[in-house]
């Protein structure tokens, strides 16, 4: 093997040409190649180049503070964005919502798999994931605004079954972060939260004839790295930049408090299995994880139906069970891994407050008391974006629950059905009047377990 060039971040930025398709690694605020993206941004602001770029990424990157994807959020610098989760890059979202760039939102796990299919020169990624959601061409094909016209998702029929084809395209530049690299370009990621997509991204770019640039903290002598730790083989790498040194979280906390953590195995889409998922800017990592496979491998497990139950946040919900967590007026969040996970888990539980914007509630003697109602209703006549399709869930017989602080709903063939109500809550004024539609009401409507509304532990460890 020949030695790989070691260059500065500024030199790496010069390798990006006008019109290139660039893909960046990272997961929220972890494993982002910040120095590389920052250098490209600096070059554009100073020279106007590179311009008309296509940015392609799976997980959201950044913290809505100018980091991560926000480095590319400049008019003229970006022509098109294809991303899995947009919320971490507010400036990119603003460009999309203002019709200043072409913009697509595809499922995060699908993009993770697209890297492998691009590497293998396949025509695209063919999957059921996304059917009947906003990425289905019949519902917009993942397009986020009026200037986005090209169809990159197509309906195909294989053996009498509908599937979606997410079309492949070449990648010209990849920026990823590693931990150590040897002088031949072999890179580890043992200091990162996991391998995420680095191997597949590097393969996809290399096989597209592009340039793979890895930001690392240390370069060591060739032959000194454990080959089993190498996530990016040196034959994929063009240059090194050496710098030197939600709902699931709450469920994990309750499980630990109740002493039942050993009865479940929690996973996070970034790759971690077991342990306790972390929140905030550290989302994607887990404390005391037992295994951390790559991002695309985790989605293989998810898309194959490996999850027994998925707990996710609850936002806009429609009478037929459709749910929106990806776009709210001027807030472009993106689907992330939501579609991949929810369409394939054996059971889905959505958890969230009944209303939003100002809701205040407290528990008193085993009852729920609403002290201030939220100003915005979540249960609406029609969702703005179909991130989860109630129609698809009913079609495949997937059990779905919608759990709020005051009411529990179940998705049934005839729509969203109220099955439980909290003690102390008035059905008419505090549930039905706070919805834009009349739900079906189960004839055996029950009270939620009063233990939920008491300060002491529920004693779940004693449940059979």
C-alpha positions as CSV (number, residue, x, y, z in Angstrom):
1,X,0.0,0.0,0.0
2,X,1.2,3.5,-0.7
3,X,1.1,6.3,1.8
4,X,-1.9,8.7,1.8
5,X,-1.6,12.4,1.6
6,X,-1.9,14.3,4.9
7,X,-3.4,17.7,4.1
8,X,-4.9,20.7,5.9
9,X,-8.7,21.3,6.1
10,X,-8.2,24.3,3.9
11,X,-6.5,22.1,1.3
12,X,-9.3,19.6,1.6
13,X,-11.8,22.3,0.8
14,X,-10.1,23.0,-2.5
15,X,-10.9,19.4,-3.6
16,X,-14.6,20.3,-3.7
17,X,-15.6,21.5,-7.2
18,X,-18.6,23.5,-8.3
19,X,-21.6,21.2,-8.9
20,X,-20.2,18.3,-6.9
21,X,-22.4,15.9,-4.9
22,X,-20.9,15.9,-1.4
23,X,-21.9,13.6,1.5
24,X,-21.0,14.3,5.1
25,X,-21.0,11.9,8.1
26,X,-22.1,12.4,11.6
27,X,-25.0,12.0,14.0
28,X,-26.4,15.1,15.7
29,X,-23.4,16.6,17.4
30,X,-21.3,13.4,17.3
31,X,-18.7,12.3,14.7
32,X,-19.2,15.3,12.5
33,X,-16.2,16.3,10.3
34,X,-16.5,19.9,11.6
35,X,-13.1,21.2,10.4
36,X,-13.7,20.0,6.8
37,X,-17.2,21.4,6.5
38,X,-16.2,24.7,8.2
39,X,-13.3,25.0,5.7
40,X,-15.6,24.6,2.7
41,X,-17.9,27.2,4.1
42,X,-15.0,29.6,4.7
43,X,-13.8,29.1,1.1
44,X,-17.3,29.8,-0.3
45,X,-17.8,33.0,1.8
46,X,-14.4,34.3,0.7
47,X,-14.5,33.3,-3.0
48,X,-18.0,32.2,-4.0
49,X,-16.8,28.7,-4.6
50,X,-17.6,25.8,-4.5
51,X,-21.2,26.6,-5.6
52,X,-24.2,24.7,-6.8
53,X,-23.4,21.7,-4.6
54,X,-25.7,18.7,-3.9
55,X,-25.5,17.8,-0.2
56,X,-26.5,14.2,0.7
57,X,-26.7,12.9,4.3
58,X,-28.5,10.4,6.4
59,X,-28.7,11.5,10.1
60,X,-29.1,15.1,11.1
61,X,-25.9,16.9,11.8
62,X,-25.3,19.9,14.0
63,X,-27.1,21.7,16.8
64,X,-29.0,24.5,15.1
65,X,-26.1,26.8,15.9
66,X,-24.1,27.0,12.6
67,X,-22.4,23.7,13.0
68,X,-22.9,20.5,11.0
69,X,-25.1,20.9,8.0
70,X,-25.5,24.6,8.7
71,X,-22.0,25.1,7.2
72,X,-23.6,24.5,3.8
73,X,-26.7,26.7,4.4
74,X,-25.8,29.5,2.1
75,X,-27.7,30.6,-1.0
76,X,-25.6,29.8,-4.1
77,X,-23.4,27.3,-2.3
78,X,-26.1,24.7,-2.3
79,X,-28.3,23.7,-5.2
80,X,-29.9,20.6,-3.9
81,X,-30.2,18.8,-0.5
82,X,-31.2,15.1,0.0
83,X,-31.4,14.4,3.7
84,X,-32.8,12.1,6.3
85,X,-33.2,14.5,9.2
86,X,-33.2,18.3,8.7
87,X,-33.9,19.7,12.1
88,X,-30.3,20.1,13.2
89,X,-29.5,22.4,10.3
90,X,-31.8,25.4,10.6
91,X,-30.2,27.4,7.8
92,X,-30.6,24.6,5.3
93,X,-34.3,24.2,6.4
94,X,-34.8,27.9,5.8
95,X,-33.4,27.8,2.3
96,X,-35.7,24.8,1.5
97,X,-38.9,26.5,2.9
98,X,-38.1,29.7,1.1
99,X,-37.8,27.8,-2.3
100,X,-34.2,28.8,-2.7
101,X,-32.9,25.2,-3.1
102,X,-34.2,21.9,-4.3
103,X,-34.9,19.8,-1.3
104,X,-35.8,16.2,-0.5
105,X,-36.5,14.3,2.7
106,X,-36.0,10.6,2.5
107,X,-36.1,8.0,5.3
108,X,-32.8,7.9,7.2
109,X,-32.4,4.2,7.0
110,X,-33.1,4.1,3.3
111,X,-30.3,6.7,2.8
112,X,-28.0,4.5,4.9
113,X,-28.8,1.6,2.6
114,X,-28.4,3.8,-0.5
115,X,-24.7,4.2,0.3
116,X,-24.2,0.5,-0.1
117,X,-26.3,0.3,-3.3
118,X,-24.4,3.2,-4.8
119,X,-21.2,1.5,-3.9
120,X,-22.4,-1.7,-5.6
121,X,-23.5,0.3,-8.7
122,X,-27.1,-0.9,-8.3
123,X,-29.9,1.0,-10.0
124,X,-31.2,2.1,-6.6
125,X,-32.6,1.0,-3.3
126,X,-35.8,-1.0,-3.6
127,X,-37.9,-1.3,-0.4
128,X,-41.4,-1.1,1.0
129,X,-40.2,1.6,3.4
130,X,-42.1,4.9,2.7
131,X,-45.2,3.5,1.0
132,X,-48.2,5.8,1.6
133,X,-46.1,8.4,3.4
134,X,-44.9,11.7,2.0
135,X,-42.0,10.0,0.3
136,X,-44.4,7.9,-1.8
137,X,-44.6,9.6,-5.3
138,X,-48.4,9.7,-4.9
139,X,-47.9,11.9,-1.9
140,X,-45.0,14.1,-3.2
141,X,-42.1,11.7,-3.5
142,X,-40.1,13.4,-0.7
143,X,-40.1,16.8,-2.3
144,X,-40.2,19.6,0.2
145,X,-41.0,22.7,-1.9
146,X,-42.2,24.0,-5.3
147,X,-38.8,24.3,-7.0
148,X,-38.1,20.6,-6.5
149,X,-39.4,18.9,-9.6
150,X,-37.2,15.8,-10.4
151,X,-38.6,12.5,-9.3
152,X,-36.0,10.6,-7.4
153,X,-38.4,8.0,-5.9
154,X,-40.4,5.7,-8.2
155,X,-43.2,3.1,-7.7
156,X,-42.2,-0.3,-9.1
157,X,-44.1,-3.5,-9.1
158,X,-42.2,-6.7,-8.3
159,X,-43.9,-10.1,-8.3
160,X,-47.2,-8.4,-7.9
161,X,-46.1,-6.2,-5.0
162,X,-45.7,-2.4,-4.9
163,X,-42.3,-1.2,-3.8
164,X,-40.4,2.1,-3.9
165,X,-37.3,2.6,-5.9
166,X,-34.9,5.3,-4.5
167,X,-32.7,6.1,-7.5
168,X,-28.9,5.9,-7.2
169,X,-26.5,8.7,-8.2
170,X,-22.7,9.2,-8.0
171,X,-21.1,10.8,-5.0
172,X,-18.1,13.1,-5.8
173,X,-16.8,13.9,-2.3
174,X,-17.2,12.3,1.1
175,X,-16.2,14.0,4.4
176,X,-16.2,11.7,7.4
177,X,-14.5,11.6,10.8
178,X,-12.3,8.9,12.2
179,X,-10.2,8.4,15.3
180,X,-6.8,7.1,14.4
181,X,-5.3,6.6,10.9
182,X,-2.1,5.0,9.9
183,X,0.2,6.5,7.2
184,X,-1.5,4.3,4.6
185,X,-5.0,5.7,5.3
186,X,-6.5,2.9,7.3
187,X,-8.8,4.5,9.8
188,X,-10.4,3.5,13.0
189,X,-13.5,5.0,14.7
190,X,-12.9,3.6,18.2
191,X,-13.3,7.1,19.8
192,X,-16.5,7.9,18.0
193,X,-20.0,6.9,19.1
194,X,-19.9,4.1,16.5
195,X,-19.0,3.4,12.8
196,X,-22.3,4.9,11.7
197,X,-22.0,4.8,7.8
198,X,-18.3,5.6,7.3
199,X,-17.5,2.3,5.5
200,X,-20.4,2.4,3.1
201,X,-20.0,6.1,2.4
202,X,-16.3,5.7,1.6
203,X,-17.1,2.7,-0.7
204,X,-19.8,4.6,-2.5
205,X,-17.6,7.6,-3.1
206,X,-14.6,5.6,-4.2
207,X,-16.7,3.5,-6.6
208,X,-18.2,6.7,-8.0
209,X,-14.7,7.9,-8.8
210,X,-14.9,10.5,-6.1
211,X,-12.6,11.8,-3.3
212,X,-12.7,10.4,0.3
213,X,-11.4,12.8,2.9
214,X,-11.2,11.6,6.6
215,X,-10.7,14.0,9.5
216,X,-8.8,12.2,12.2
217,X,-7.3,13.1,15.6
218,X,-4.0,11.2,15.2
219,X,-1.9,9.6,12.5
220,X,0.2,6.6,13.5
221,X,2.9,4.4,11.9
222,X,1.7,1.9,9.3
223,X,1.0,-1.6,10.7
224,X,0.4,-0.5,14.2
225,X,-3.4,-0.5,14.1
226,X,-5.4,-3.5,15.0
227,X,-6.9,-4.5,11.6
228,X,-10.2,-5.6,13.3
229,X,-10.6,-2.0,14.4
230,X,-10.2,-0.5,11.0
231,X,-13.6,0.8,9.7
232,X,-12.2,2.6,6.6
233,X,-9.6,0.7,4.7
234,X,-6.8,2.8,3.3
235,X,-7.6,1.8,-0.3
236,X,-10.7,3.9,-0.1
237,X,-9.0,7.0,1.3
238,X,-7.6,9.9,-0.8
239,X,-6.4,12.2,2.0
240,X,-6.3,12.6,5.7
241,X,-6.9,15.8,7.7
242,X,-5.1,15.4,11.0
243,X,-6.4,17.8,13.7
244,X,-5.2,16.2,16.9
245,X,-7.0,15.6,19.7
246,X,-36.6,12.0,23.1
247,X,-39.4,9.4,24.2
248,X,-36.9,6.5,24.3
249,X,-34.8,8.4,26.8
250,X,-37.8,8.8,29.2
251,X,-38.7,5.2,28.9
252,X,-35.2,4.2,29.7
253,X,-35.3,6.4,32.8
254,X,-38.6,5.0,34.0
255,X,-37.4,1.4,33.4
256,X,-34.3,2.1,35.5
257,X,-36.3,3.8,38.3
258,X,-38.7,0.8,38.4
259,X,-35.9,-1.7,38.3
260,X,-37.0,-3.4,35.1
261,X,-34.1,-2.5,32.7
262,X,-33.0,-6.1,32.6
263,X,-36.4,-7.0,31.1
264,X,-35.8,-5.1,27.9
265,X,-33.0,-4.3,25.4
266,X,-33.0,-0.7,24.2
267,X,-31.5,0.3,20.8
268,X,-30.8,3.5,19.1
269,X,-30.7,4.0,15.3
270,X,-27.1,5.2,15.3
271,X,-26.1,1.6,16.1
272,X,-26.0,1.0,19.9
273,X,-27.6,-2.0,21.4
274,X,-28.4,-2.3,25.1
275,X,-27.3,0.2,27.7
276,X,-29.1,3.5,28.3
277,X,-29.7,5.9,25.4
278,X,-28.4,9.4,25.9
279,X,-30.4,12.6,25.0
280,X,-30.0,16.1,23.8
281,X,-26.9,16.8,21.7
282,X,-25.5,13.4,22.7
283,X,-28.5,11.5,21.1
284,X,-27.1,8.6,19.1
285,X,-24.8,7.4,21.9
286,X,-25.7,5.1,24.7
287,X,-24.1,4.5,28.1
288,X,-22.8,1.0,28.7
289,X,-23.9,-0.3,25.2
290,X,-23.1,-4.0,24.6
291,X,-22.7,-3.7,20.9
292,X,-22.4,-0.9,18.3
293,X,-22.9,-2.2,14.7
294,X,-22.8,0.3,11.8
295,X,-25.7,2.5,11.0
296,X,-26.8,0.6,7.9
297,X,-26.6,-2.7,9.7
298,X,-28.8,-1.4,12.5
299,X,-31.4,-0.4,9.8
300,X,-31.1,-3.9,8.3
301,X,-32.3,-5.2,11.6
302,X,-35.1,-2.5,11.9
303,X,-36.4,-2.9,8.3
304,X,-36.4,-6.6,8.7
305,X,-38.9,-6.4,11.6
306,X,-36.4,-7.0,14.3
307,X,-37.9,-4.5,16.8
308,X,-40.6,-6.0,19.1
309,X,-41.9,-2.5,20.0
310,X,-40.9,1.0,19.1
311,X,-41.6,4.0,21.3
312,X,-41.5,7.4,19.5
313,X,-42.8,10.9,19.9
314,X,-46.4,11.9,19.2
315,X,-47.1,15.1,17.2
316,X,-49.9,15.8,14.7
317,X,-52.3,12.8,14.5
318,X,-55.2,12.4,12.1
319,X,-58.5,10.4,12.4
320,X,-57.1,7.5,10.3
321,X,-54.0,7.2,12.4
322,X,-51.6,9.2,10.1
323,X,-48.9,11.0,12.1
324,X,-46.7,13.9,11.2
325,X,-43.3,14.6,12.9
326,X,-41.4,15.9,9.9
327,X,-42.7,19.3,8.9
328,X,-44.7,22.0,10.8
329,X,-45.2,25.2,8.8
330,X,-41.8,27.0,8.9
331,X,-40.1,24.2,11.0
332,X,-38.6,21.5,8.8
333,X,-37.6,18.6,11.0
334,X,-37.3,15.8,8.5
335,X,-38.3,12.2,9.0
336,X,-34.9,10.9,10.1
337,X,-35.2,7.1,10.9
338,X,-38.9,7.5,11.9
339,X,-40.3,5.9,8.7
340,X,-37.8,3.0,8.7
341,X,-38.6,2.2,12.3
342,X,-42.3,2.8,12.5
343,X,-43.3,0.9,9.4
344,X,-41.4,-2.2,10.5
345,X,-41.6,-2.6,14.2
346,X,-44.0,-5.4,15.4
347,X,-45.8,-2.8,17.6
348,X,-45.6,1.0,17.7
349,X,-46.3,3.2,20.6
350,X,-46.4,7.0,20.2
351,X,-45.9,9.0,23.4
352,X,-46.5,12.7,23.9
353,X,-48.6,15.4,25.4
354,X,-52.2,15.7,24.3
355,X,-51.9,19.4,23.4
356,X,-48.8,21.6,22.8
357,X,-47.6,25.2,23.6
358,X,-48.2,26.0,27.2
359,X,-49.7,22.8,28.6
360,X,-49.3,22.5,32.4
361,X,-50.5,19.5,34.4
362,X,-49.9,17.9,37.8
363,X,-50.7,14.7,39.6
364,X,-52.9,14.9,42.8
365,X,-53.9,11.8,44.8
366,X,-53.8,9.5,41.8
367,X,-55.6,11.9,39.5
368,X,-54.5,14.2,36.7
369,X,-55.2,17.9,37.0
370,X,-54.8,20.2,34.0
371,X,-53.8,23.6,35.4
372,X,-53.2,25.2,32.0
373,X,-54.4,23.8,28.6
374,X,-52.0,23.8,25.6
375,X,-52.8,26.4,22.9
376,X,-52.2,24.0,20.0
377,X,-54.2,20.8,19.3
378,X,-52.3,17.7,18.2
379,X,-55.2,15.6,17.1
380,X,-56.2,17.3,13.8
381,X,-58.4,16.6,10.8
382,X,-55.4,16.2,8.5
383,X,-51.7,16.2,9.1
384,X,-49.4,18.5,7.2
385,X,-47.0,15.7,6.3
386,X,-47.6,11.9,6.4
387,X,-44.6,10.6,8.2
388,X,-46.5,7.6,9.5
389,X,-49.3,6.1,7.4
390,X,-52.3,4.7,9.4
391,X,-53.5,3.1,6.2
392,X,-50.4,1.1,5.8
393,X,-50.4,0.1,9.5
394,X,-54.0,-1.2,9.2
395,X,-53.1,-2.9,5.9
396,X,-50.3,-4.9,7.4
397,X,-52.1,-5.5,10.8
398,X,-49.6,-3.5,12.9
399,X,-50.7,-2.7,16.5
400,X,-50.5,1.0,17.1
401,X,-51.1,3.0,20.4
402,X,-51.1,6.7,20.9
403,X,-50.4,7.5,24.6
404,X,-50.8,10.9,26.1
405,X,-50.9,12.2,29.7
406,X,-54.7,12.2,29.8
407,X,-55.9,9.6,27.1
408,X,-54.8,6.5,25.3
409,X,-55.9,5.7,21.7
410,X,-55.6,2.6,19.6
411,X,-55.5,2.4,15.8
412,X,-58.3,0.2,14.6
413,X,-59.5,-0.5,11.1
414,X,-62.2,2.2,11.4
415,X,-59.7,4.8,12.8
416,X,-58.3,6.2,16.0
417,X,-60.2,4.9,19.0
418,X,-60.2,6.2,22.5
419,X,-59.6,3.2,24.9
420,X,-58.5,4.8,28.2
421,X,-58.8,8.1,30.0
422,X,-56.9,9.5,33.0
423,X,-58.6,9.6,36.4
424,X,-59.7,13.2,37.1
425,X,-60.1,14.1,33.4
426,X,-63.5,15.2,32.0
427,X,-64.1,13.3,28.7
428,X,-66.0,16.1,26.9
429,X,-64.2,19.3,27.9
430,X,-60.6,18.0,28.4
431,X,-60.5,15.4,25.6
432,X,-63.1,15.6,22.9
433,X,-63.2,19.4,22.9
434,X,-59.4,19.5,22.6
435,X,-59.5,17.5,19.3
436,X,-60.3,18.6,15.8
437,X,-62.2,15.4,15.1
438,X,-64.4,13.0,17.0
439,X,-62.6,9.8,17.7
440,X,-64.2,6.4,17.9
441,X,-64.8,5.6,21.6
442,X,-64.4,2.1,22.8
443,X,-67.6,0.7,24.4
444,X,-65.5,-0.5,27.3
445,X,-63.6,2.8,27.9
446,X,-61.3,2.3,30.9
447,X,-59.5,4.5,33.3
448,X,-55.7,4.7,33.0
449,X,-53.8,3.0,35.9
450,X,-54.0,5.4,38.8
451,X,-50.4,4.4,39.9
452,X,-49.2,6.5,36.9
453,X,-50.4,9.7,38.7
454,X,-48.7,9.1,42.0
455,X,-45.3,10.1,43.2
456,X,-44.2,6.7,44.4
457,X,-42.9,3.9,42.2
458,X,-45.5,1.9,40.3
459,X,-44.0,-1.4,41.3
460,X,-43.7,-2.6,37.7
461,X,-41.0,-5.1,38.7
462,X,-43.6,-7.0,40.6
463,X,-45.9,-7.4,37.6
464,X,-46.1,-10.8,36.1
